[in-house]
């Protein structure tokens, strides 16, 4: 298994399935299943499978092609905000 890249810029433009495995921290069977199912688009050169860096990014971002924002900077959440919304009936009442 190859070393895991430390940044997005360290990932080569074209990957093999073996190079994909440490990036996603998955095994060989899972990597091939993702490619075979089309979840990660690939190209074939004879019997060899290659994944473009762009296609990996598409898979990781859910097809948006942009970086996913893990936090909403326009509305920071605090414990106080959550309890206020719950008191106002703004949070789904799944805990009933």
C-alpha angles and dihedrals in degrees: 000000000000124000118274114253114245096214140017089254090060091062112099120239091245122037135194119219088254090056090048093056100071092040091060094029091235135130130253096262092050092048092051091045091054090051095042092050092050094241086123110035116226142176128226127224102188105304094340122101121214129186120203116226087235091058091051089053090050090053094047094048096045094250097305093109091217134093112280114238107226093189131042105231093186094064113027112198125224132175088254092054091052094050091047091053091047090052090051092049093250097128121074110263096227091134093068 
